[in-house]
Amino acid sequence: MARSPWPAGIPRRTALALGAGLAAPALVRAQARFPDRPIRLVVPFGAGGNLDTLARILIPGVAERLGQPIVIENRAGAGGNIGTELVARAAPDGYTLLLGSNGALTINPLIMERVPYDPAKDFAPVCLCFRTPQVLVVSPKLPVKTLAEFIAHAKARPGQLQCGSAGSGTSNHLNIELLNAATGIGLVHVPYRSSGAATPDLLNGALASSMEQITTALPLHRDGQLPIIAAALPRPLPLLPEVPILAEAGVPDGGLVSFIGILVPSGTPERIVGTLQAAFAAALDEPGLRARIEETGSLMAEPATTRPEGFAALIRREAELPRRAAAAAGMLVR
């Protein structure tokens, strides 16, 4: 006969109740101990790109606040879908984060027949971190210095001027299509493998223009190698207030602006989302970090969008302009 682990004379029901009472505080302590091991941040693009660069500036401050290392894992491929799917299928425990952007969350679902995740159902937004504008750069061989001159030059040569992007279906590409639709200048899209890959062709004059991330183009503009003649923004770029915006050429909302933020798998407990959000928001509020980010040309998230509900609302709003651009490009599949 098995011997009871409880002292003689204590009824079984009482013993079970005592056991539950003793276990409950331990369970609460275990649940409250987040994080208690390293966290993985999945960047769904290669090392050295815009998302990766911004993540490596931000993450040390977040890790310090959470008291655990955050390991950046680059999972590139399929326009960001591979890394994004990895997070969608991860355990909803707060230990796998996604550095998400508009490509995988608002553009790919519009232009790809099959996307292996549902942006609205598979993720819980945590915090918007940055917005990265795109800029129109021109070859130094092109005889133009302003956006107005560029438009006039292109109109005089319909279908002859090429414009590079970071690839078909990227936000860079869609901004080219929005500019074409607004002005009728007929730029011919030339996809490259990444932002900045068009630089050699621009410098030698083989390519007339390109829509680039500001983080890629700004150093070359400052060195006088590649002139920035327009920014895809609804208002002037703080670092380059003299540069026109695409809204002046009739592009709706000034074009697409890349957003970059943190998401976790759907079903992650609210208390964990709250812990992560607080750490990211505090890191983003550090003056030193803000200065480093703004120096790249990226914009800090507005305070309302650093909260889960604000970031979720932004993602919903941001889906409309890509739909219009994809329709103009004949790429819309749903």
Secondary structure as GFF3:
##gff-version 3
##sequence-region A 1 334
A	DSSP	alpha_helix	12	32	.	.	.	ID=ss1
A	DSSP	beta_strand	39	43	.	.	.	ID=ss2
A	DSSP	alpha_helix	50	66	.	.	.	ID=ss3
A	DSSP	beta_strand	70	74	.	.	.	ID=ss4
A	DSSP	three_ten_helix	78	80	.	.	.	ID=ss5
A	DSSP	alpha_helix	81	88	.	.	.	ID=ss6
A	DSSP	beta_strand	96	101	.	.	.	ID=ss7
A	DSSP	alpha_helix	102	102	.	.	.	ID=ss8
A	DSSP	pi_helix	103	107	.	.	.	ID=ss9
A	DSSP	alpha_helix	108	111	.	.	.	ID=ss10
A	DSSP	beta_strand	123	132	.	.	.	ID=ss11
A	DSSP	beta_strand	134	138	.	.	.	ID=ss12
A	DSSP	alpha_helix	147	155	.	.	.	ID=ss13
A	DSSP	beta_strand	162	165	.	.	.	ID=ss14
A	DSSP	alpha_helix	171	183	.	.	.	ID=ss15
A	DSSP	beta_strand	188	191	.	.	.	ID=ss16
A	DSSP	alpha_helix	199	204	.	.	.	ID=ss17
A	DSSP	beta_strand	209	213	.	.	.	ID=ss18
A	DSSP	alpha_helix	214	222	.	.	.	ID=ss19
A	DSSP	beta_strand	228	232	.	.	.	ID=ss20
A	DSSP	three_ten_helix	246	249	.	.	.	ID=ss21
A	DSSP	three_ten_helix	252	254	.	.	.	ID=ss22
A	DSSP	beta_strand	258	265	.	.	.	ID=ss23
A	DSSP	alpha_helix	270	284	.	.	.	ID=ss24
A	DSSP	alpha_helix	287	295	.	.	.	ID=ss25
A	DSSP	beta_strand	299	300	.	.	.	ID=ss26
A	DSSP	three_ten_helix	303	306	.	.	.	ID=ss27
A	DSSP	alpha_helix	308	317	.	.	.	ID=ss28
A	DSSP	alpha_helix	320	328	.	.	.	ID=ss29
###
